[in-house]
Amino acid sequence: MASQASTNEGAHLPRIEMPIDVKDAARFLGVSPSLVYAYVERKQIPHFRMMGRAIRFRLSELESWRQQFHVNGGIND
């Protein structure tokens, strides 16, 4: 029974998403880091700041934000 309890202990812990920096966010979005900085300055992209000035992003939030701009290529079903 003890071994069964130990395997289930981690099952209830929330998954922690590591934040990414501007360079990685730009790579994920397919744009330049300077454009990401411009989006941040205009508050057009979900972000947060760590320790004052370091800008960070959650990949899950960027994915949702990116989906707003998805175009199906003009193909009508």
C-alpha positions as CSV (number, residue, x, y, z in Angstrom):
1,M,0.0,0.0,0.0
2,A,2.8,2.4,0.8
3,S,4.2,2.2,-2.8
4,Q,0.8,2.9,-4.2
5,A,0.4,6.0,-2.1
6,S,3.8,7.3,-3.1
7,T,3.0,7.0,-6.9
8,N,-0.3,9.0,-6.4
9,E,1.2,11.8,-4.3
10,G,2.4,13.8,-7.3
11,A,-0.9,13.3,-9.2
12,H,-2.6,16.3,-7.5
13,L,0.2,18.8,-8.0
14,P,-0.5,21.5,-10.6
15,R,1.7,21.5,-13.6
16,I,4.1,24.5,-13.5
17,E,4.7,26.3,-16.7
18,M,8.1,27.9,-17.0
19,P,8.0,31.4,-18.4
20,I,9.9,32.3,-21.6
21,D,11.8,35.5,-22.5
22,V,11.4,37.9,-25.4
23,K,13.8,36.1,-27.6
24,D,11.9,32.7,-27.2
25,A,8.5,34.4,-27.6
26,A,9.7,36.0,-30.8
27,R,10.9,32.7,-32.1
28,F,7.6,31.0,-31.2
29,L,5.5,33.8,-32.9
30,G,7.8,34.0,-35.9
31,V,8.5,37.7,-35.5
32,S,11.5,39.8,-34.4
33,P,12.2,40.5,-30.8
34,S,11.8,44.2,-31.5
35,L,8.2,43.6,-32.6
36,V,7.6,41.7,-29.4
37,Y,8.9,44.7,-27.4
38,A,6.6,46.9,-29.4
39,Y,3.6,44.7,-28.6
40,V,4.6,44.8,-24.9
41,E,4.9,48.6,-24.9
42,R,1.5,48.9,-26.5
43,K,0.0,46.3,-24.1
44,Q,-1.1,44.2,-27.1
45,I,0.4,40.9,-26.0
46,P,-0.1,39.0,-22.7
47,H,3.1,39.3,-20.6
48,F,4.3,39.9,-17.1
49,R,7.5,41.4,-15.5
50,M,9.8,39.5,-13.2
51,M,11.9,41.5,-10.7
52,G,11.0,44.8,-12.2
53,R,12.1,44.9,-15.8
54,A,12.5,41.3,-17.1
55,I,9.6,40.6,-19.5
56,R,8.3,37.1,-19.5
57,F,5.5,35.2,-21.3
58,R,3.6,32.1,-20.7
59,L,3.6,29.8,-23.8
60,S,0.0,28.8,-23.2
61,E,-1.1,32.5,-23.2
62,L,0.9,33.2,-26.4
63,E,-0.7,30.2,-28.1
64,S,-4.2,31.6,-27.3
65,W,-3.2,35.1,-28.4
66,R,-1.7,33.8,-31.6
67,Q,-4.9,31.9,-32.5
68,Q,-6.8,35.2,-32.7
69,F,-4.9,35.9,-35.9
70,H,-5.3,32.5,-37.5
71,V,-6.5,32.6,-41.2
72,N,-7.7,29.4,-42.9
73,G,-6.1,30.4,-46.2
74,G,-9.4,31.5,-47.8
75,I,-10.6,28.0,-48.5
76,N,-14.4,27.8,-48.1
77,D,-15.8,24.5,-46.8
